[in-house]
Amino acid sequence: MGREKLLSSKSLNIYDGEIAGRRNPSYPVGTNDYTRVNAAIQKLLAYKENDELQYV
């Protein structure tokens, strides 16, 4: 039986110009970081709903 494909979000942080591969980012609710990350995810979801998101 095939697996259902589910949409998920993942973010990578950059420290000193390098992607922090194994660090799990956290964004405290109520902070500017949380607001910006959440807005970016919402924008991606809107693109998906309008079939404007390309999967590579």
C-alpha positions as CSV (number, residue, x, y, z in Angstrom):
1,M,0.0,0.0,0.0
2,G,1.4,3.5,-0.9
3,R,2.1,6.1,1.6
4,E,0.0,9.3,1.6
5,K,2.1,12.4,0.8
6,L,1.7,15.0,3.5
7,L,2.8,18.6,3.3
8,S,5.2,19.6,6.0
9,S,7.4,22.6,6.8
10,K,11.0,22.6,7.7
11,S,13.3,25.5,8.2
12,L,17.0,25.7,8.3
13,N,18.9,28.4,10.2
14,I,22.1,30.1,8.9
15,Y,24.8,31.0,11.4
16,D,27.9,32.8,10.2
17,G,27.0,32.2,6.6
18,E,26.7,28.4,7.0
19,I,23.5,26.3,7.2
20,A,23.2,24.8,10.7
21,G,22.4,21.2,9.6
22,R,21.8,19.4,12.9
23,R,20.5,22.3,15.0
24,N,16.8,22.3,15.4
25,P,15.5,25.8,15.2
26,S,12.9,27.1,17.7
27,Y,11.0,30.3,17.5
28,P,9.5,31.6,20.7
29,V,5.8,32.5,20.2
30,G,5.3,36.3,20.3
31,T,8.8,37.1,18.8
32,N,9.7,38.7,15.5
33,D,11.3,35.4,14.4
34,Y,8.2,33.4,15.0
35,T,6.0,36.0,13.1
36,R,8.4,36.1,10.1
37,V,8.7,32.3,9.9
38,N,5.0,31.8,10.3
39,A,4.3,34.4,7.6
40,A,6.7,32.7,5.2
41,I,5.0,29.3,5.8
42,Q,1.5,30.8,5.2
43,K,2.8,32.3,2.0
44,L,4.0,28.9,0.8
45,L,0.6,27.4,1.7
46,A,-1.2,30.0,-0.3
47,Y,1.1,29.3,-3.3
48,K,0.2,25.6,-2.9
49,E,-3.5,26.3,-2.9
50,N,-3.2,28.3,-6.1
51,D,-1.0,25.6,-7.8
52,E,1.9,28.1,-8.0
53,L,4.2,25.9,-5.9
54,Q,6.7,23.8,-7.8
55,Y,8.1,20.6,-6.3
56,V,11.7,19.7,-7.2
